[in-house]
Structure formats: C-alpha cells, structure tokens
Amino acid sequence: MLNNQPRILIVDDDDLNLEVLVECLRDEPYELVQARDGAQALEFLRHDQQGFEAMVLDRMMPGMDGLEVMKQLKADEHFQWLPVVMQTSAASPREICEGIEAGVFFYLTKPFDPQVLRRLVGAAVEEGRKWQSVSRNLRVQVKTIGCLQQGRFRVHTMDEAYDLALLIGQACPDSEKVAFGLNELIMNGVEHGNLQISYDEKTQLQETNQWEEEIARRQMMEEHAQKYVEVIFERHVDQIRLTVTDQGSGFDWGEYQEIRADRIMESHGRGIAMAKVMSFDHLEYQGNGNQVVCLINVEASVASQRDVGRQLVGKVP
C-alpha cells in the first residue's frame, strides 16, 4: 500500500470530540476517516482496501471500549504493528499503564493541546510508515542472504542503517520483526551514540521540524564524519547473535528498556523497548551503553504479542 497522504482512522463515540479532532488535524497532510464506535473501527480496519498508517482511539466508549479494540488488534497479525494514539480523560498512572499493557505506545489525555495531538499523530504515522516500508521491501527482495553464517558490517548514516537492517533481517526468522527492531537499534547508535543527540535535544528538534536537518549537519562535522556503527552477525546452531556497537560515549540505557508512564505523551523514546519485546528473544546493553547484544532463537519465534504490553510497562513514578 502506497498512499500520497497517510490515512488516519479516528475513533470516538462523541460527535463533538470527533469534530475537535478533525479540526485539529484538518490542515495536516492526512486523509481522515471517522468511526463512531469500536465495532465500526474494526470493520474499517478489516475491510478497507487502502489501509491506515495510524489510529486515534478513544478509550471510554459504550459497548466495545478502546482497550477491547486494542485487544482485538493485538490478536490479529495484520494489525499488531498499527500505531495507536489513545485519547482519554482516564489519566491516572494506573489507567495509563493499562493502556500501555494493551499495546498503546502513544497516549493523549483530555483536555489536550492541539499541538501535542499533531506531534503524537505525526510520530505514529512515521512509525506506521516505517513498519510498512520494512515489510514491503522484505517481500520484494530475494532471500539469498539466508546462508549467511558470519558477517561484520559498518554503517555511517540513517539510510545505511535501514538498508543493513533489511539485509540482516532476511537471514533471520521473523524477518520483518528483526529488521524493524535492528533498524531502531542501529539508528539509535547513529543519532544518539555517534552524533551525540540527546533525548531532550531530539524532542526539541522534532517540535521544530529540524531533526533530519540536524542529523545531516552533524554528520558533516569533522569530529563525526568518520564515525560508524558496527554490526556483527553470528549464526550458531540454536541462535543468531547480533552485536551493535557505536563510537559514542554511551548513555543511561536502563531508562529506555521500558515505556515509562511519565513519558507516554512524548513522540519518541520507544525504539529500544519495542525492539526488546517485539524483535528479539533477548536484548542486553553492555558497558556504558554503546554496545547492545541481541539474541534470536532459531527454533523459537520471538516473544509472543500477548506478552508485549506487560514487558513494555515501566514502573509508575
């Protein structure tokens, strides 16, 4: 599926709320489709031929509420990766964690700031298109790389990170999930490791639409021009081992292994947590955080989707 405009499914049982959401997103480059309850939303998802890049979902609805919609989405392999922005007035830490457990990665509490809504929807669309791109490109490539036993690779740019993740994904079971997670880890090594863009800096850059420009600028700087991220692939009898090492000074990786409730309305910071529970059987950062080791069991599939929410939830502050 390739649309010029990303398609967003907006789900809310209140007509006024729907109007507010549509008005906030009207000037954005999206095609907006409205559903007035959970059942209608699932009907659109399952039968609409064009598909959707993201969904804005109300939590409190009569009949099938937002959490039940999420349960059905996560049980269907076609929609497991659909990014969802859940908007609700249920904003206690416990209720937010319930949303995270259900698989919600973007959370918007009412009343919301229209700018925050636009930022989160933009992040969700980017996530949805990234997954679609990985899935589409893996389907069209010939899997001759499946015989790879060992390999050492070096990448410098975000584009190279994406291409290498696709290549290595073909050599692994559950190629799409591995490619998606590996791409997140390599990109993290480029932007946060080698180019030293902090979490707060990325937040500001995304808010001002300067993130890609800053990536390009820093890669041209003398102190960063020769830096690379190294990826080592090793196939063993019962598992595949991937080691990703950047040339940065490391970071406090422990904060990003789970999606924390106090950062749920941020537009980024989910990549490591998603890779840990969706893409690999084991993921472990080492040393100061500039190296991560990922294991993939050859005979077993990656962690089941029903466990994703529980593993993603961090401690409520």
N, C-alpha and C positions, 0 to 999 in steps of 0.2 A: 504494500500500500504506500503510495507516494502522493500526498496532497500538497498543493501550494500553501494552503492555510491549515495549520493544526486544528483538529476538531476537538472541542471540549464538551463533555456531557455534564450538564448542570442539573443536580437533583435536589428538589426541595418541595415540600407539600404546601408551602405558603406562597401564594401568588405574589404578595408584596416582596418577600425575600427574593424570589426569582427575578423580579423586576430590578431590585437593587443590585443583584449580582450581574445581571446582563448590562445594566447601565455602567457599572464599574469597569466591565471588560469590553464595552462596545467599541472603543477606539483602538483596541489591541488587534493584532493581525490573526484573529481566530474565527473559526466558524463555530457558533454556539448552538447547541442542541439542548432543549429543555425536557426534563422528565419530572412528573409531579408526585411520584412515589417510588419506592424501591422496586416494586414489581415491574413498573414501566421501564425503569433504568436497566434492569436485567434483560428485558425484552429488546430494548435498543441495542445493548451490547452483543446479544447473541444473534441478532438477525440483521443488523445494519451492515451492509456490504462494504462501506467505506472505512469503518472502524474509527477509533478515537485514540488520541495521544494522551489524554488525561481526563480526570473526572473531579468535579467539585461536588461533594456529597454531604447532605445534611444528616446529622446524627439522629435527631429526635423527630421521627415521623410515625404516624399511625400505621398499624399493620406491620409491614416489614421495615424496621428501622435501619439506620446506617450500619450498625455493627453486623446485622444479619446479612445485609448486602455484601459487606466485606467478607463474611464467612463463605458465602457462595462464590465470590470472586476467587478467593484463595484456593477453593476446591477445584477450580477449573484451570487447567494448564494454559488455556488460551488467554487468561486474564490475570494470572498470578503476578505479572510484572506491570500491570496498568497502574501508573502513579495516581494516587488519590489524595486530594486536599479535603480533609473533613472539617466542615464548619459547623460550630455548635456553641450553645451557651453553657454546656456542661464542661466547665473549665477547671475543676479541681484536679490536683495531681493524680488522684486515683482514677478519675474519669479519663484523663489524658493518657494514662498508662493503659487503660482498657482499649483505647483507640490504637495505641502502638502495638499492643498484643494482637489486635485484629489485623495488623498489617498496614496501618496508616503511617506514612512517612512524613506527611505534611499536615499540620494541624492549625486551624484558624478559629479563634474564639470570638464570639459575638459580644458586644458590637465590635466590628473590625475596621481597621484603617484601609481604605481602598488601595493605597499604595502597597500595603503588606499583602493584600489579596493578589494584586497584579504580580508582585515579586514571587510569591509562592506558586501561582499558576504558571508563571514563566519557568520556574525551576522544575515543576512537574512535567511540563511539555518537553523541556530539554532532556529530562530523564527518560520520558517515553520514547522520544525520537532516537535517543542513543541506543536503547534496547532494540527498537525496530531495525536500526541500521546494522547492529551486530547480527541479529537474526537473519536479516535479508542477505547480507554479504557472506555469511557462512553457508547459506543454502546454495549460492551460485558458484562457490569455489570447489575445486576438485580436492578431495581429501587424500592427496598423495603424501602428506606430512605424517600420516598415521604410523609410519615405520620409524619415526624419529626416536632415537634412544638417548642421545645426549646432545645438548646444544648450549652455546654461550652467545648471548646477543647483547648489543649496546644500542640504546636509543637516546636521542637528544631532544626531540620535540614531541608535542602532543599528538601530532599526526602519526609519527613513527610509533608512538605508544599504542595507538589504535590498531595500526597495521600489524604490529607484532602480536598483540593480544588475539587478533583474528587468526594469525598463523598458528600460534601455540594452541589455541582453542581447538583447532582441527585435530590435534594429536591427542586429545583428551576425551573421555566420556562426558556426556552432557556438555557438548562443545559450546553452546550458547551461554550457559551459566558461567563456565570457566572464562570464556572470552570477556564477558561483561565484568566479572569481578577482577580479572587480571588487568584489564584496561583501567579500572578505578585505582588499583594499587600503583601501576606504573605512572599514571598521570599524577598521583599524589607525590611520587618521588620526583617528578619533574618540577611541578609548581611549588610545592611546599618544601621539598628537600633541596634540590639544586638551585632553584630560583629564589628560595627563602621568602615566599609569600606567606604571611601568617594567616591564621583563621580570620582575625579581625580585619586584616587588610583585604582579604578576598571578599568579605561581607561588604565593605565599602566600595570596592571595585565593581561588584555586581550591581549594587544600588545605583551606581553612576554609569553603568554600561561600559566600563573601561577595562574589564578583566582580560579579554583577549588582546587588547592593545598593550596592556602592561606585560602580559606573557611575552609577546613579541619583542617589546622594548628590552626586557631583562635578558632575553636570550642573546641579544646583540651586545650586551655589556661584556667587556674584556674578562671580568672575573668569572663569568658564567658561560662564555662561548664554547669552551672545550669540555664542559661537564656532561656526563652521561649517566643514564640509569642502566645497570647491568642486570640481565635476567638469565638465570641458569636453569636449564631444563634437564631433569634426570628421570629416566624411566627405570623402575625397579620391578621385581616380579609381581608385587601386590599393590604398588602405589606409584604415583608420579609425584616428584618433589620439584617445586618451583621456588627459587630464591631470587628476590628482587632487592637490589642494593643501590641506593643513590649516594651522591657525594656531598650531601648536606650534613649539617651538624646534629641532626636528629630532632625529635620532638617528643612531647609527653603523650605517647601513643595510647596509654591506658584510658584517656578521656574519650577516645573515639571508637572504642571497640563495641560500644553500645549506643543506641539512640537515647539520649537523656531527655527527660520531660522538660527540663528548663531550657532546652534548645530546640524544642519541637517546632517552633514557628520560624526557625532560621531556614534559609533557602539552600544551604549546603551543609557539609559535615556528616553525611550519611554513608559515604562510599566504603569506608573500612568496615563498618558494621554490616552493611549489606553483603559485601564480599565474604565476610567471615561466616555468615549463616546461610547464604544462598549459593555460594560458588564453590566452597572448599569444605573438605571434611575436617581440616584443621588449619588454623591460621595463627601464627605467633610472631610478634615483633621481637627483635633481639637487640641487645646492647642499648645504645642511646636512641634507637628508633629509626635508624637509617637503613635497616635491613629487615625484611619480612620473609618468613618461610611458610609456604603453603603446601599442604598435602592433599592429594586426591586418591581415594581408594579405587583401584582399578575394577574390583569385583563389586563394589557397592556404589550406589548412587549418592549424590551429595545430600546434605541434611534435608529431611522432608519438609515441605512447605508448612505443614501444620505446626512445626516447632519454631518457625521463623520468628513469630511475634514474641514468644516467650524469651528467646535468646537475644532479641534486639533490645528489650526493655532494660534501661539502666535503673539505678537506684533513684528514687524520688528524693530530691533535695529537701 
